[in-house]
Amino acid sequence: MTETLTSNVTYVCPQCGPDPAGEAEHARTHHTLEGLIPVANKAEPLTSKECFTSFASYYDLLYADKDYAAEAKQIHEILRPHGDELSEAPRVLDLGCGTGGHMLELQKLGYEVTGIDASTEMVRIAREKGLHVRQADVRTVHVKDSFFDAVLALFHVASYQRTIADFEALVDTARQSLKAGGLFIFDLWDGPAVLTYPPSVRVKWASDAHTSLVRIARPHGRPMDSQFDIDYTLYIESLAGSTPLAGGTPLRDSSIRKLTETHTLRYWFGSELRDVLHGHRFEILTERVPERNDYSLQIVARYR
Ligand SMILES: C[S@@+](CC[C@H](N)C(=O)[O-])C[C@H]1O[C@@H](n2cnc3c(N)ncnc32)[C@H](O)[C@@H]1O
């Protein structure tokens, strides 16, 4: 099934073909994923142009060093003390799930996990892994009320929300989808950490038997907006005989490609976060402050 919930796009259903007017009702009655009721999304694209499109095929290799299993275990440890209040197979909604790294690991731990992501390519890759993922904007997707035991937004998804209104919309999606007492666990760029150790040019390498990646990240600060534009340049060396990760036929000769994307991230301050969370009836349970050179502030909040 191909569904798109970004602005000005209609649904295309493999059973019925392109949908005429009334797409939301069609999807709701015929092909909805459990727990989700899609609605037409009129929001402007959130992320920078082409963000998480051309890079998506290389995302898993670039983050092969990210320990999703350990991170899922940490989420499990946060949820476990609330076991009595959770469903037997607790339902988790992963907002901005990407290619599904946390979803896969949480499934292994017995969670029933649904993902939402705006990027067509990231969603395609997550679905190839057999994951239950819907393409939608987390700010405007309509999720079945009070259905989930926990909502996640991990690896800076909240920092991709550039304005207070965008962040509020994300928090409102979490509020709407959570059962009373449910937990919202997310991380974002911590303002004090970013100001203390401002982002600088970084280079990352990753490789497997077929592909070598070099990614250069050049940040440009916009302090009036609490934002950084990060210009990424990705060099991809595909070795002879390999099939490129982005698809196609096996290569006769080695080749090098260059891709660019700009991502805009916002850093946040405690007072901004508290105002929005309290305004949506969330009580902050814990805040895990970043370690040096890591901007990631993790917040666990309970919906009252
Ligand atoms: C850094 S990736 C993190 C992906 C995944 N959570 C992980 O840990 O690997 C950020 C993801 O957030 C998604 N994203 C950002 N803003 C979004 C929005 N408003 N709606 C849906 N997805 C969004 C992007 O498409 C991207 O896949």
PDBQT file of the ligand as one rigid body, heavy atoms in Angstrom, charges set to zero:
ROOT
HETATM    1  C1  LIG A 401      17.671  11.369  13.149  1.00  0.00    +0.000 C 
HETATM    2  S1  LIG A 401      16.315  10.519  12.480  1.00  0.00    +0.000 S 
HETATM    3  C2  LIG A 401      15.902   9.438  13.826  1.00  0.00    +0.000 C 
HETATM    4  C3  LIG A 401      15.204   8.191  13.352  1.00  0.00    +0.000 C 
HETATM    5  C4  LIG A 401      14.982   7.142  14.439  1.00  0.00    +0.000 C 
HETATM    6  N1  LIG A 401      14.182   7.642  15.525  1.00  0.00    +0.000 N 
HETATM    7  C5  LIG A 401      16.309   6.623  14.948  1.00  0.00    +0.000 C 
HETATM    8  O1  LIG A 401      16.539   6.713  16.164  1.00  0.00    +0.000 OA
HETATM    9  O2  LIG A 401      17.089   6.099  14.157  1.00  0.00    +0.000 OA
HETATM   10  C6  LIG A 401      15.000  11.699  12.555  1.00  0.00    +0.000 C 
HETATM   11  C7  LIG A 401      13.731  11.162  11.893  1.00  0.00    +0.000 C 
HETATM   12  O3  LIG A 401      12.647  12.029  12.230  1.00  0.00    +0.000 OA
HETATM   13  C8  LIG A 401      11.806  12.122  11.114  1.00  0.00    +0.000 C 
HETATM   14  N2  LIG A 401      10.999  13.340  11.279  1.00  0.00    +0.000 N 
HETATM   15  C9  LIG A 401      11.434  14.586  11.600  1.00  0.00    +0.000 A 
HETATM   16  N3  LIG A 401      10.388  15.419  11.689  1.00  0.00    +0.000 NA
HETATM   17  C10 LIG A 401       9.272  14.691  11.417  1.00  0.00    +0.000 A 
HETATM   18  C11 LIG A 401       7.899  15.002  11.369  1.00  0.00    +0.000 A 
HETATM   19  N4  LIG A 401       7.426  16.220  11.608  1.00  0.00    +0.000 N 
HETATM   20  N5  LIG A 401       7.036  14.004  11.084  1.00  0.00    +0.000 NA
HETATM   21  C12 LIG A 401       7.477  12.746  10.865  1.00  0.00    +0.000 A 
HETATM   22  N6  LIG A 401       8.785  12.404  10.886  1.00  0.00    +0.000 NA
HETATM   23  C13 LIG A 401       9.665  13.361  11.171  1.00  0.00    +0.000 A 
HETATM   24  C14 LIG A 401      12.752  12.142   9.914  1.00  0.00    +0.000 C 
HETATM   25  O4  LIG A 401      12.106  11.787   8.711  1.00  0.00    +0.000 OA
HETATM   26  C15 LIG A 401      13.801  11.120  10.378  1.00  0.00    +0.000 C 
HETATM   27  O5  LIG A 401      13.488   9.820   9.931  1.00  0.00    +0.000 OA
ENDROOT
TORSDOF 0
